[in-house]
Amino acid sequence: MGWSDWTGSENLKAIVRHTLHCTAAVLSFMWVSWLVRIGVGEGLLKACIENVERFVLVVLFLVFLFNIGYDLWKEILRNVKSSPLVFS
């Protein structure tokens, strides 16, 4: 199995798509964080919003890792089933 089998065009498209979506989400969370720091004074509301934001960012990162892993695993299985495994 060559390197091109592991990184086919479909895999690269999926990785780029997931990366762009997650980057856009992280940037929007940064923007919301900036708005919260400026627009909401110190207090319970600000703490709640920031804690929810941190939680969502962690979940978003885990979803990103899962999606990339799933796409790579699916492609590996497809390549292994469609071609004979050659040991050198």
N, C-alpha and C positions, 0 to 999 in steps of 0.2 A: 504494500500500500504506500503510494508515494505521497509527498506533501500536498500535491494538487488534489488528491482524493479527500484529504482532511479539510481543505479550505477551498471548496468549490464555490462557484459564483452564488449559488443559493445560500450557502452558509455565510458568506461575506455580506450579502444583502441583508440577511436576518440580523447579523451582528451590528451592522451600520444602522439599521432601522431601530433596534432596541437601544443602541447607544444614543442616537439622536433624540428619541422620545424621553429617555431618562435624563439626558442633559437639559432638555427643555423643561422638564418637571423640576429639576434641581434649581435651575435659574428662576423659575416662577416662585419657588419656595423662598429663594434668597430675596426676591422682590417683595414678597409678602412679609418676610421678616423685617425688611427695612421699613415698610409701611407701618408695621406694628410698633417698632421702636420709636418712630416719629409720631405716629398718630395716637397711640394709646399710652397714657401715663403709667407710672409705676403702680403695681398693685396685682391683685389676684387675676384679673382678666389677662393681663400681659403674661403672667406666669403660665396660665392655662394654655394660651395660644402658643407660646414657645414650646411647652412640653408636647403638645399635640403635633407641632411641626417637627420636632426631633423624632418622635415616634414614626410619623409618616415617612420621613426621610430614610430611616432605618428599614422600614418595610419596603420602600421603593427600591433601595439598594439590594435587598434580598430577592425581590421579584426580578430585578435586572439580572442578578447572578443565576437565578433559576431559569430564566428564559434563554440566556446564552448557553447554559449547560444543557438544557433540553434540546435546543437546536443542534448543538454539536453532537450530542449523544444520538439523536435521530439520524443525523448524517453519517455518523460512524456505523451505526447498525445497517443503514441502507447500503453503504459501501462494502461492508463485510458480507452481507447476504448476496450482493450482486456480482462480486468478484471472488475468485479463489484466493485463499490466504496462502501466501508464499513465504516460506522461511528460508533465509539465505544462509 
